[in-house]
Amino acid sequence: MQHELIRKIEEHIPGIGGTDKAILSAVCIPLIKNESGEYEVLFEVRSASLIDQPKDICFPGGMSEKDEYPEDTALRELTEELLISPLQVRIIGEGDVRIFGNLVVYPYIVELKDYNFTFNEESDEVFSVPLKFITETEPEKYLVERKTVPAPDFPYERIQGGKDYKWRDQKSYTYFYQWKDKTIWGITAQLVKDLADIIR
């Protein structure tokens, strides 16, 4: 019996703790070439009619379906949202996986061929930003603090310090890029910064 317990430990493949309760998602960061042959990054402006994050600027992407690989999620969402064929897409590489609360985001950097700025009803518009602007621009950053607030029935009497326990609050930066009249911020701006860091 003891040997069986050890064997289970030896055979365990480590994962990211808590992802069984996480929302798994994937996005594509699309690159297109302008008339001068220079790369630009394509963004969507979410439809004003959407319940979640209307009018926010984002990349094509969404939640993974059951047993779907992140890459498949990213490509499915990309082709559906931009009304393109998978044959128009070339995956260049992967960005760093990001965790925002219980949301896990897998980013894929792709190049689009023969794209004519089409999009479906989930977006009000699409626009592009020169890749050069992204790599040469430092984003604004603002500190955000997330405090731990236990439920009313939390058993304070069982921990050192009781109600005076010093919780380790989470601090992180939220990034902003301003391109003309477009404000790119939040998760999307973080992915933009990650892309710029990869290229640099």
N, C-alpha and C positions, 0 to 999 in steps of 0.2 A: 504493500500500500504506500509506504513512504517513497519507494522508488518511482511509483506511478506519479506522485505529486511532483517530484523533481523532474521527471520526464516532461510533464506539462509545462513547467517553467522553462526548460531548455528549448521546447518547440514553439514557445510563444513568439509571435511576430509583433514587435512594438508598433503601436499606432499613436495617434494624438489623442490623449485622454479627453473625454467629453464630446468627441465628434459624433458619437452615436446619438447625442441629443442636439447636435448642431444642425444648422441649415447649410447644406452644401450647395455652392453655386459656382458658376464659371462665367468669365467674360472674355471677349476678344478685344484686343487693342488694335484696331485696323489702321494700317498704313496705306496710303494711296500716293501716286505720283501726280504732281501738277504738270501744267503744260511745259514747264522748264525742266522737267525731269527730277525735281526735288521732292523729297518725301514730305507728306503732311499726315497728321493724325486726325482720324475721323471721330466725331462725337455725335451723339443723339441728344435732342431735347425732348424729354418725356412729355407725353400728351397731357394737356391740362385736364382731360377728363378722367385720368387715372386716379384711383383712391390713394395709392402709395406714391409719395414723392412726385406729385405733378409738377411739371416744368423744370425739374432738376436736370442737370446735364450728366450724362452717363455714357458708358460703353455698351455695345450690344451684349446681352447676357441674361442669365436668369438662374432659377433653381434647377438642380439636378432632379431628374425623374428617378424612380426606383431602379437600383442596380445600373445606373448610367455612369459611364466614366466621365470625369470632368471635361476632357477634350471633346467628347461627343456632345456634351451639354453646350459647350461654347460654340461649336460649329453649327449645331441645330438652331440655337438662338440667333446666331449671326445671320444665317441664310433666311430665317423666317422674318427677322426684323428689317433686314435691308433688301429683301425680295431679290436675292441673288442665288446663283447656282453654286454648289460646293466646288465645281470646277474653276470658279473664279477666285478661289481662296488658296493661298500657300501659307502654311504655318512656318514662321521664321524661328520661333523659340518660345520659351515659357518665362513668365515673370515669377517673382517670389510669391508664394502662397501667403495670403493675409488673413488674419482673424480679427473680426470686429464684433466684440460681444460674442453672440452665439452664431454669427455668420462667418463661414469659411469661404474665401474667394480664391479660385484658381484662375490666374490670368494667362492668356495666350496671345502672343504678338503675331499678327498675321499681315500678309500683303494681299490687297484686293486688285484684281485685274479687270479692266473694262467696266469699272463701276460708274454708274450715271446718277449718283445721289438719289437713289430710290429708297423708300422706307414704307413700313406699314403703319397701321392706325395707332400703334403704341407710341409713336413719336409725332411731334408737331413739326419737327424739322431736323435736318442734319447739317453739320458744318465741319470745316477742317481748319486745323491750326498748323502752321509750319513746324516741322520737327526741330528745325534750327532754333525757333523761338523757345521751345520746351527745353532743349539742352542748354541754352544760354541764359535762361531766366530762373532766378532763385524764387521759389514761391514764398508768399507771406505765410507766417505760421503763428497760430494762437493756441495757448495752453488750455486744455480742457481737463477738468478734474471730475472723476466719478467717485462719489462717496458710497461707502457701504452702509446700508440702512437695514438692520435686522428686522424681522417680523415681530409684531407685538408679543407673541408667545415664545420668543427666543429665550432659552434657558441660561440667562446671564449668571445665575448662581453657580453654574458648573464650570465656569472658565475663570482664569486668573484675571483679576481686575474688575470682574463683573461688568456693570454698565460703563465703567471707565476704561474698558479695554481699548487699547490703541489700534484701531483697524488700519490696515495698510491700504490706503486709497489709491486708485489708479489715476495716473497722470499721463497724458499723451498730447501730441500736437495735432491740430487740424490744419490742413494746408489749403491755400487759396492761390489760384492762378487767374489773372484777369486778361482776357483776350478781347479787345474792342469792347462790345457791350455784353460779352458772355463771361459769367463768373463760374469757374470750375472749382469745386471745393469738395470736401469730405472724402469718401472712399475713392471717388474718381480721381481727385487731385493726388491722393496718396499713390495710386497706381501710375499716374503721370510722373510723379517724382521718382518712383521706382524705375520706370523706363529710362528717365534721364540719367539716373545713377548707373544703370547698366551700360548705357552708351558712353558715359564719361569714363 
